[in-house]
């Protein structure tokens, strides 16, 4: 995947209000499992999972499995663009 494709995936991942709400939720809470995120942004579990996949594919968030649970957090490798976006949220 070239840089132009990566940039397109990144931009598309942030071009949705529900995904931005997920980022705000994770910024406030640090880490959470999918059902906590879904409850926090008032979205169905299946839809939340789809949005999380898109954000993960764009390297905006990361997931860590602990036992039976998968915890989502903001990516540890935030670039300057994502850092600035998070400041605005």
VMD Tcl script that draws the C-alpha trace (Angstrom):
set ca {
  {0.00 0.00 0.00}
  {1.49 3.34 -0.99}
  {1.38 6.58 1.00}
  {-1.48 8.03 -1.04}
  {-3.64 4.99 -0.28}
  {-2.74 5.17 3.42}
  {-3.69 8.85 3.50}
  {-7.01 8.11 1.80}
  {-7.85 5.37 4.34}
  {-6.88 7.68 7.22}
  {-8.98 10.58 5.94}
  {-12.01 8.39 5.24}
  {-11.79 6.88 8.72}
  {-12.21 10.35 10.25}
  {-14.96 11.48 7.87}
  {-17.79 10.12 10.00}
  {-19.37 11.67 13.09}
  {-19.81 8.33 14.89}
  {-16.13 7.49 14.43}
  {-15.22 10.91 15.80}
  {-17.48 10.19 18.78}
  {-15.54 6.96 19.32}
  {-12.29 8.94 19.37}
  {-13.73 11.40 21.88}
  {-14.91 8.48 24.04}
  {-11.49 6.81 23.95}
  {-9.74 10.11 24.60}
  {-11.83 10.58 27.77}
  {-11.79 6.95 28.96}
  {-8.40 5.68 27.83}
  {-9.49 2.18 26.90}
  {-12.78 0.34 26.60}
  {-14.40 -2.80 25.26}
  {-16.81 -2.58 22.35}
  {-20.01 -2.72 24.43}
  {-18.81 0.16 26.64}
  {-18.06 2.22 23.55}
  {-21.42 1.34 21.97}
  {-23.27 2.36 25.14}
  {-21.20 5.53 25.47}
  {-21.97 6.77 21.97}
  {-25.52 5.34 21.80}
  {-24.93 3.04 18.85}
  {-25.73 -0.60 18.20}
  {-22.98 -3.10 18.96}
  {-22.66 -4.31 15.36}
  {-22.35 -0.77 13.98}
  {-19.80 0.14 16.64}
  {-17.72 -2.92 15.75}
  {-17.70 -1.91 12.07}
  {-16.57 1.62 12.96}
  {-13.84 0.23 15.21}
  {-12.57 -1.97 12.35}
  {-12.34 1.06 10.06}
  {-10.46 3.09 12.68}
  {-8.11 0.18 13.41}
  {-7.39 -0.36 9.72}
  {-6.39 3.30 9.49}
  {-4.09 2.91 12.53}
  {-6.09 5.48 14.47}
  {-6.87 3.04 17.27}
  {-5.37 -0.22 18.43}
  {-6.76 -3.21 20.25}
  {-5.36 -5.47 22.93}
  {-6.88 -8.76 23.92}
  {-6.98 -9.49 27.65}
  {-8.56 -12.85 28.36}
  {-11.96 -12.93 26.70}
  {-12.12 -9.16 26.21}
  {-10.71 -6.89 23.51}
  {-9.81 -3.41 24.71}
  {-9.60 -0.50 22.28}
  {-7.32 2.51 22.81}
  {-6.08 5.39 20.74}
  {-3.05 4.39 18.71}
  {0.26 4.71 20.50}
  {1.84 5.76 17.19}
  {-0.07 8.98 16.65}
  {1.31 11.16 13.90}
  {1.17 14.96 14.05}
  {-2.06 15.12 12.06}
  {-3.90 12.78 14.44}
  {-2.43 14.58 17.46}
  {-3.84 17.88 16.17}
  {-7.24 16.34 15.40}
  {-7.42 14.88 18.92}
  {-6.67 18.32 20.38}
  {-9.69 19.70 18.54}
  {-12.03 16.98 19.84}
}
mol new
graphics top color blue
foreach p $ca { graphics top sphere $p radius 0.5 }
foreach p [lrange $ca 0 end-1] q [lrange $ca 1 end] { graphics top cylinder $p $q radius 0.2 }
display resetview
